[in-house]
Amino acid sequence: MWPTIPDGALLIVDSSKTEVDDGRIYHFNVMDKVLVKRARWSMDGKLHLTSDNQAAGYPPEVFTADRVHELSVGGRVMFTGHAPMPVR
């Protein structure tokens, strides 16, 4: 999720926030994977889980009604923190 969330950042997730709002970042469990992704709703009702790191080329994962059983929302990311970067 770089540059929004740097590698190794501490995340605080509110597990009571499981209703997915467009444009927010969430912790998701998808089958056997744990993901931190930005949620985007399309006009046709599909949920797109996207990475902010466009340069890395991560493709969005798209969930339609027939795939909803594969997805659970762990909660919304409310805070990110990381150690100060060293001076170079």
N, C-alpha and C positions, 0 to 999 in steps of 0.2 A: 504493500500500500504506500510505498515511498512515492512522492515526497510528503504525503499527508502524515503517514506514520513511519518513522525510521525503523530499520531492522533492529531488533532487540528491545524495542520500546515496551514499557509496562502499560498494560491496558486495564482500565476499570470498566467493567461491563455491568449494566443494570439488567439483571435477569428478569425483572418484572416487565420490561419493555419488549414484548414479543410481537406486537402488531407492527408490521413493517411499513414505515413511512418512506416515501420516495426521496432519494438523495441522501439518506442517512447511512452510517456505517454500522454493521452488525456482525456479531459472532454467529456463524451458522454451523450446524452439523449436517453434512451431506453424506449419507451412507457411512463410510468409514473414514471420511475426511473432516477436518476442522478447518473452516475458512473464516477469514476476516475480509469482508467485501462491502462495497457500496451497493445498495439496493436501488434499482431503477425499475419502475413500472412502465410498461408500454401501453399504448392506447387499446390494444387487443387483450389486455389483462395478463400478459406474461410478465414474470419476474425475472429481471436480468441482474445477475450478481457480477459486478465489474471491479477491476482493480484500478486504482489511480495511477499505477506505474505503467503508463502507455508504452514506454521505451522497452520494457521487458517482453511485451507482446503476449501477455496473458489474455486468452480469449474469454469473453463473458460466458457464464453458465446461464442457460435459459431454462426456466421452469414453467411448464404449462400445468393445467389442472391434472393431467394424467401422471405427472411426476411429483405431485405435492407430497406423496407418502415418503419420498426420499429425503425430504428437507425438514429440519427442525431449527427453530430460532433460539439460540442460546441467550440472546439479549442484545441491547444496543450499546455500542461503545460510547461511553460518556466522557472519558478522559484518557489521554495518552501522555506518557512521560518517559524521559530517557536521560541517561547520564550526560553530563556536559561533554561536548566534543573537545578533544585535546587541541592545544595550540600547535600549529605546525610552522 
